[in-house]
């Protein structure tokens, strides 16, 4: 049975339920505030009756004192109720942001498909804020409802006609307000989509600004962003018009309703059915009702925008995973092979004791799983443009893969890094299909270093040593050796503070060739059992490329390495090369032999 689709209402319900204590406290204090507000006109009417009509000075002072106490209580209720509501709102938004980031970074992937990074950032910020604001809307709505009920009860005691008018007219107003919020909800969803799209395109253009300037494409890029930004502006204006129209109509209906209550109260007083003090109370209550009814209008708008944002958040949180999760092995099955991390030498993996947690019985830590040998096999692999690819890579072998079509190379990388599961066939590691391994385990064993790998904010050395390793462990590949093998040591010497030089986000403070060398050093320093490198030297000169090729061969000696590249310098240091043509392996052999005898290979590598 598949995972049920997540709906926007589920996101709203879980968001409010997650901060139910703050919401409950806010509702209680907000109800006290609104009840106090509703009682103020009653107390004023009693003071008028005692002090003005009856001339009772002591009674007047008594009710004025009670009025003062009520004012203090309702002001404290508003202050601390608002604080509880803000706490609930920001807490709910924070939890949604964390959940969104966890889903986007989840090993199984799928949440980022079809969405630009800027769009995801918009969902995690603005949409999460709007859904979090629903908690405050619930508190305000509940308090307003209590205020209306108290006001209606008071009016019923004064006059059954006035009380019934409020009790019957208020639900009608709320229903009309809900109907009027439907267009706002639709337009808010479109507004958020267009705004997120504009933000995503802007982030994309800024990230590629250097390339755009290099090819002189700034006018075309500016025109594209101007068009998308204009669409976002139009959507925002439509949503603003819908909100203004809703607020205006609701205000008009509310004013008409309050005028009707005042008119009925005035006629009752004119006939002598109610006294002067009661008339004052009725008029004041009619004016008081403007507040709760106006708050209901605001609540409707917030709920409409919250529902639209919750639908967008549900689309990310409920996105289908790009790859499946590994099934649990049956009882008695052999232990899964564990990847050797950069902190563990090959000989230490089997013998080094691991800490036993409280949940593990003593026997669970006695036998350690064997380390990853690194033998890869692609068995009748079909995915996207790949059709029936068969390839065996021995443990410790360095193999080059030349793809005549970029799509073939990208499909192969997605399968090796388990960013996608094969449509048919399998990728096997040490005789086990990757789909039977846990995702973190598979990706720790096979590290795919993408061609466009990003760097992070921090120093040059921190970027090289970014690969995690167990606390207290040691790396088998010295970062200095990885930097020397990749040519990053030359980059460090050219920088003002060497390896301690700060690198800006995504490595924009470095040139393209410098970023490539740092990314390669990071991949080599990770010392994964199987390392897959995709075009690691396209932005460097020929001399540096030959040095990088020799460094990769030396530092990865005895470790399985796959070079997906068309670089002759890198292919020359491999044990063998396979040609991936039209989605199939069509040739295999030594680089020099293929370059001299295979026309298609020669055209792909040397052209």
ABEGO torsion letter per residue (X at the ends): XBBBBBBAAAAAAAAAAAAAAAAAAAAAAAAAAAAAAAAAAAAAAAAAAAAAAAGBAAAAAAAAAAAAAAAAAAAAAAAAAAAAAAAAAAAAAAAAAAAAAAAAABAAEGAABGBBAAAAAAAAAAAAAAAAAAAAAAAAAAAAAAAAAAAAAAAAAABAAAAAAAAAAAAAAAAAAAAAAAAAAAAAAAAAAAAAAAAAAAAAAAAAAAAAAAAGAAAAAAAAAAAAAAAAAAAAAAAAAAAAAAAAAAAAAAAAAAAAAAAAAAAAAAAGABBAAAAAAAAAAAAAAAAAAAAAAAAAAAAAAAAAAAAAAAAAAABBBABBBBBBBBBGBBBBBBBBBAABBAAAAAABBBBBBAABBAAAAABBBBBBAGBBBBBGBBBEABBGBBBBBBBGBBBBBBBABAAAAAAAAAAAAGABBBABEBBBBGGBBAAABBAAAAAAABBBBBAABBBBBEBAAAAAAABBBBBGBBBABBAAAAAAAAGAAAAAAABAAEAABBBBBGGAABBAAAAAAAAAAAAAAAGBABBBBBGAAAABBAAAAAAAAAAAAAAABGBBBBBBBABAAAAAABABBBBBBGGBBABBEBAAAAAAABAAAAAAAAX
